[in-house]
Amino acid sequence: MNQHQVIQFYKIFFAILLSILILGITKNINAGPNAGSDIVDIAKSYLNYPRADGYPLNKEIELGGIFDEDTVTAFDCTGLVSWAAGLRRHYYLSQGEINQFYTEFNNWDNLQPGDIFDNGQHVMIFENWAANRTKITVVQASESQGKVIESTFTLDYMQSNYTANRFKTDNTNPTITISGVEDGGVYNNPVTVGVSADDDTSEPTPGLYFYGQDSGGKFRQKQFTEEGTFYDYFI
């Protein structure tokens, strides 16, 4: 391989990093990154969509399990919350996942749009107060109605049956390491590009945003033996 046949790894690296960030390793910053009224607005944009268990589905390929956006056609309760909050995949209550993204608080007077009600079996999104703060309006994927709806419950009912929760914030980016090559390197022998990622575990939701928590890391790998300039293998 001559100097004009440079394997331009730096372009590959930047593309990988950009795609990872877009797809959501750090998509939880500022609650997902959606927060507050954004969560409500997104959830409401799917009013009357059908309710279906497990939807939207996760795509268990490539980057370790992200939303399969082709299945954003129906929702269960955690699917609606995961999608509206901007989490990168569908996290579930039954597997002890989604509740690790938010924390309970006791001051119901401090409820804000986008807070989450959780009773261990069902989650709903707080939209607003009603009837002089004696009732609460939520957005939910309702099993009984079979679709995404707005509902209103009394404050007494909600406090007796649900906890009030708010999304945590992870402000630390993951560390992404490229091995086996150097930026702009020219190689006369086959090279193997290694890609790994690690997420900070001191933040309030350790590891859950890291691709490796989902069925193992799934970056593509290849040993380059042919000559040429490589821009987009990992894209």
N, C-alpha and C positions, 0 to 999 in steps of 0.2 A: 504494500500500500504506500503510495507516494504522498507528499505533503499536500497535494491538491485533492486527495481523497480522504479528507479529514472526517472522522466520525464526530459530528458536532453534538456531543453529549449535552453541552450546556443548554441547547434548545430542547432536548428531550427532558432534561431535569426541570426546566421552567414549566414546560407543558404538563409534566407529571404533577408538580406542586400546585399549579393552578387548578388542574382538574380535581385533585384531591380536596383542595379547599372548597371548590365549588360544590363537590359532591357531599361534603359535610363532615370531615373529620373535626373541624372546628366550628361546625354549624350551630353549636349550642350557645355561642357568645350572645349575651343579652337575651337569654331564654329562647335560644333555638335556631336562628337569631331573632325570630319574631317575638314580640313582647306585647303585653297589654291589649289594646284595642285591635292591633294587627291580628292577633290570634282569633279574636271574635270575628273580625271582618272576613278572614279567610274561611273560618268555619261556616259562617252564614252564607258565603258564596256557594256552598254545597247544600243548602236547604232543599229538602225533598229528594235528594239522592238516596238510593236504596241502602238499607242496612244489610251487610253480609259479613259473617264471621271471617276474621282474618284479613279483611280488606282495608286498605290497599295492601297488596302482596309485596314481599321483599324479593329483590333480585339477588339470588345467592351466587353471583358470578363476579369475576373481575376484581372489584375493590372490596370484597368481603361482605356483601349484603347491603345494598341500598334499596330505596323504594323502586319498585317496578312501576314507572309512571303510567304505563299502559293500563294499569288496574286502578287508577284513581277515578273509578266509576262507581264505587260503593265504599262504605265505611262500616267498621264496628266502632265501639266507643273509643278504644285506645287508638285505632287507626285515625279517627278524626282528630284526636288530640295530638298525636304524633305528627300528622301532616300539617295541621294548622299552626303548631308551635314551631315548625321548621326543623324538626329532628330529621336525621338523614335516612331513617328507616322506621318500620313499624315496630314499636316496642310494646310489650304486653304486660298486663297485670298478673296473669296466671303464672308467668315466668319470673315474677319479681323484678321486672325491668323498668317500666315507665315511671314507677313511683320513686325510683332513685334519681330522677331528674328534677324533682321538686321537693319542697320541704313544707311541713305543716306549720301553720301559725294559728294562734288562739283568738286574736283580735278580729272578729268578724266585721267590726265597724270599719276596718281597714281594707275590706275587699276591693279589689281592682279588676277591671275587665281583663279577661285572660287568665285569671286564677282558676284553679282546678279543684273540683269537688270529687272526692274519692271515698267509696264505702267498701273497698276491697274487692268488689265485683263489677263495679261500674264507675266510669268517670264522666264528668260533665264540665263544660266551660262556663264560667260566670260571665254573663253579659252585662246586666245592670240590676239595680234595685227597682222595685215596683211597690205601689200602694203604700207610699210614705215609709219605705224601708221595712215594711212588714212582710214583704214577699221578695223573692229572688227569681230573676229570669235567667235561664241557661240555654246553651246550645248543646245538643247531644245527638248521638246516633241511637235512637230509641228502638229497643227490641220489640216492645209492644206495638209501636206504630210502624215498625219496619222501614224507617227512613230517618234522615237527619231533620230534626225539628227544633223549634224554640219551645220551651216549656216554662211555666211559672209555678213555683212552690212556695209555701209559707216558710218564713224564717225558722219557726219552731221545728217544722218537719226537717229542714235541711240540717239544722244544728243537732237534731237527735239521730240523724242517719248518715251524715257525711262529715268528713274532715275537710277543712279549707286549706289549700296548698298553693304555693307559688314556685315557679320555676327557679332553679338555682342558676348561677352564672359561672361558666368556666372561662377565665380570662387568659389562660396560658395556651399558646399554640403548641402543637405537637412538634417533635423533633424528627426530621426526615433525613435519612442517611443514604447516600449513594456510594457504592463500593465497586472496586474492580477497574475503575477508569478515572480519569481526571478531565476537567473541563478542557475542551479543545484538543484533547489528546490524539496523537496519531500512532496507530498500533500495527505492527507488521505480523503479529501472531494473533490467533483467536483470543477474544476477550469475553468474559462473562460479566454482565452488568447486574449488580445486586442492589435492591431497593428495600429499605426497612423503615419502619416508623415506630415511634414510642410516644406515649402521651403522659403528661404530668399526672401523678396519682395523689397529689396533695390537694387538688381541687375538690369541690364538694361532690362531684360525681366521677370518681376515679375510673378511668379506663373505658367507660361506656361509649364514648364518642370515638374511640380508636378502632380502626378497621379490624385489627387483630382479635377483637373480642367476638367477632362474628364469624364463627366457623374457620378461624385461622386466616392468616394474611394471604391475600390473593393477587399480589402484584404479578404481572407477567414477567417471565424471565426468558432470556435467550442468550446463547453463546454465539457471538458474531464471528464467523469464519470467512465470509466472503468480503471482497473489497467493495468499497462504496462509501457514500455519505448517507448517514442515517438520521432522519429528522423525527419520525413519527411512529416508531415501532410501538411505543407504549401508549399511544393515544387510542 
